[in-house]
Amino acid sequence: MHEIVQDYYGRQLQHTDDLKTNACCDTNQIPAWLKPLLSRIHPEVLSRYYGCGLVCPPLLDGCRVLDLGCGSGRDVYLLSQLVGPTGEVVGVDMTHEQLTVAKKHQEHHSDTFGYSNVHFLQGYIEHLDEIGLEPDSFDVIVSNCVINLSPDKDTVLSGIHRLLKDGGEFYFSDVYADRRVPDAVRNDPVLYGECLGGALYWNDFMRLAHRQGFTDPRLVTDQSLLITNSDLASRIGSLRFFSATYRLFKLKELEISCEDYGQAVMYCGNIPDHTDRFVLDKHHDIETDRFFPVCGNTWRMLHDTRFAAHFKFIGDFSRHFGLFAGCGGGLPFDTVLDTKVTSTCC
Ligand SMILES: C[S@@+](CC[C@H](N)C(=O)[O-])C[C@H]1O[C@@H](n2cnc3c(N)ncnc32)[C@H](O)[C@@H]1O
């Protein structure tokens, strides 16, 4: 599969418009606070963007960030501005042609930003131990539409867990299916290259994350994908695909279910560009200065991470009140199709 993917992203695709579906192309609105940062990125880098979501969590100033499958570097150069001169961003990709574009514009970006904090490494995300990255050394690891392309997702997740600091997070966008993808779809090189064939059934992803030590994956955003290319749509049949952004925290004490200890948090509203609210995930939109009841896992995701200084914490783990209300199963994604999404990307 590596050769098929390298050929697809290295030789067949030259530009975002060459994609045949909108799976590998983020149609989400860029938030206003990110637009000025995006406008400082070189047009050639922007023109080879193949992501499916936004991988810019809040509060990155000074962080060490790793981008897996960074491609030609759009997210690396966005994150470079968010971590600032005291932070660092490392981009890893296996495809020579993608990295050539990313590296070609390194000087342009360091001149534009006024500092240089970016490194690119060629390598496989299944072999992160072979490219000289220290265990427990990253605050945040991101990835944009890449994990679905890996033939060995367990090894990728285990490597990510090893490289994250305690309290660090893997914040990533990817494509998921509403059921297990049949072999005919999985083995179709175009569907694989378009980030559909290798997509995980969402519940298998949950199991995979648990297996590799990420106990309570949190869904941040999701979007139903519309495959309007009639040839590809007929090959896919009734399968449904979604792009989704998850955040997985490396926290030892997270529990399998959300348990209620009668705790609450209050957001202080002092994270830059997030003054009105802090959105932890799809179910936790925490308004500034408002008392917000949380389960034990959410409490730890805020208390034992880089977010701690920006919250007030009420309660502890001394009394248990049972399962936290609303902690449930079922398809986590919204099934309504965005009819504004057009046939191909961008
Ligand atoms: C859909 S593109 C996304 C690129 C980039 N994240 C972006 O948003 O533009 C997938 C990228 O992942 C890289 N990739 C896929 N599988 C990989 C692997 N196993 N190891 C390293 N890179 C990989 C490809 O070379 C390609 O650049």
The ligand as a MOL file (V3000), in Angstrom:
LIG
                    3D

  0  0  0     0  0            999 V3000
M  V30 BEGIN CTAB
M  V30 COUNTS 27 29 0 0 0
M  V30 BEGIN ATOM
M  V30 1 C -4.0840 12.9420 2.0710 0
M  V30 2 S -2.4050 13.4500 2.1230 0 CHG=1
M  V30 3 C -2.4680 14.6640 3.4340 0
M  V30 4 C -1.2300 15.5130 3.4620 0
M  V30 5 C -1.2480 16.6410 4.4840 0
M  V30 6 N -1.5060 16.1620 5.8210 0
M  V30 7 C -2.2350 17.7190 4.0810 0
M  V30 8 O -3.1700 17.9590 4.8660 0
M  V30 9 O -2.0890 18.2800 3.0090 0 CHG=-1
M  V30 10 C -1.5930 12.0880 2.8560 0
M  V30 11 C -0.1140 12.2770 3.0950 0
M  V30 12 O 0.3130 11.2660 3.9990 0
M  V30 13 C 1.5210 10.7000 3.5370 0
M  V30 14 N 1.5550 9.3130 4.0330 0
M  V30 15 C 0.6190 8.3670 3.7980 0
M  V30 16 N 0.9450 7.2180 4.4170 0
M  V30 17 C 2.1120 7.4600 5.0650 0
M  V30 18 C 2.9660 6.6520 5.8750 0
M  V30 19 N 2.6520 5.3840 6.1130 0
M  V30 20 N 4.0820 7.2040 6.3750 0
M  V30 21 C 4.3920 8.5130 6.1110 0
M  V30 22 N 3.6340 9.3100 5.3360 0
M  V30 23 C 2.5050 8.7930 4.8230 0
M  V30 24 C 1.4500 10.8060 2.0300 0
M  V30 25 O 2.7290 10.8080 1.4780 0
M  V30 26 C 0.7360 12.1400 1.8500 0
M  V30 27 O 1.6460 13.2020 1.7890 0
M  V30 END ATOM
M  V30 BEGIN BOND
M  V30 1 1 1 2
M  V30 2 1 2 3
M  V30 3 1 2 10
M  V30 4 1 3 4
M  V30 5 1 4 5
M  V30 6 1 5 6
M  V30 7 1 5 7
M  V30 8 2 7 8
M  V30 9 1 7 9
M  V30 10 1 10 11
M  V30 11 1 11 12
M  V30 12 1 11 26
M  V30 13 1 12 13
M  V30 14 1 13 14
M  V30 15 1 13 24
M  V30 16 1 14 15
M  V30 17 1 14 23
M  V30 18 2 15 16
M  V30 19 1 16 17
M  V30 20 1 17 18
M  V30 21 2 17 23
M  V30 22 1 18 19
M  V30 23 2 18 20
M  V30 24 1 20 21
M  V30 25 2 21 22
M  V30 26 1 22 23
M  V30 27 1 24 25
M  V30 28 1 24 26
M  V30 29 1 26 27
M  V30 END BOND
M  V30 END CTAB
M  END
